[in-house]
């Protein structure tokens, strides 16, 4: 019914001169434009992205019923120069799918941010990379990082709106990835307390929510390097307190979606503690924990159980033995969305 309505609207207003893409963005809700399966690929340069396109990304994006392409990249790889994310947009357009972007902070934060006085510790994979600390030695906010973060996010949000990108994935302070980082390195820093750490992340949420709107949803991952189970629940409560229940301006994401659950937790007990997030009236997405040849019906079953609006699957997974099984689950998920509407937390529809 919705597809018929959109076609009627397109026919009526075609003479006005609006592009089909602009018009569809105007008549499609955020959940409708986001729902489904996205192909996830990381790259740090246009050249690397082209190599991945030839290796597995192109075939992944050509899978029927793919919703879109999500490009993950280091902040410092697309700081002053957006050629990398523009290259990703062209790939999405060439394959007729939607586009979203995800930047990573942590060890991927540009040197210029540290040069301005952002507090850091040495860590990351080499143990020698600068990673921003969410607070100062007296426990007060890391205002240098937060100011640079907001300025960068505002630029990304403006870019997304100008290109009709409807979903922007955001980074926490992080360490190796975009996920939450409450590991021992952070907890050993002068000025640490759980309250100081949590407030710093609530401020990043507020920055994101300030720039979201009916034309642009934002996402933060609620998984990561812990302990995090109480923090994930508290951050979900914070979002609901700021924008209300079941508001698709914001999606929380579980980045450990795999055979052992949704969160990549080290034990079933921790996994169950994370699952308290699913009891909150908040919109959800899920990201595969890594490329793999999974039993895809079992993984997709979790999407329905958790009422996740969308999922992300790494491009190399589409080249493995169970790729046909993966394609079948993507089709089923898309058919469910088309016939019943995007999956959202209970009480949304």
Order of alpha helices (4+ residues) and beta strands (2+ residues): alpha-alpha-alpha-beta-alpha-alpha-beta-alpha-beta-alpha-beta-beta-alpha-beta-beta-alpha-alpha-beta-beta-alpha-beta-alpha-beta-alpha-beta-alpha
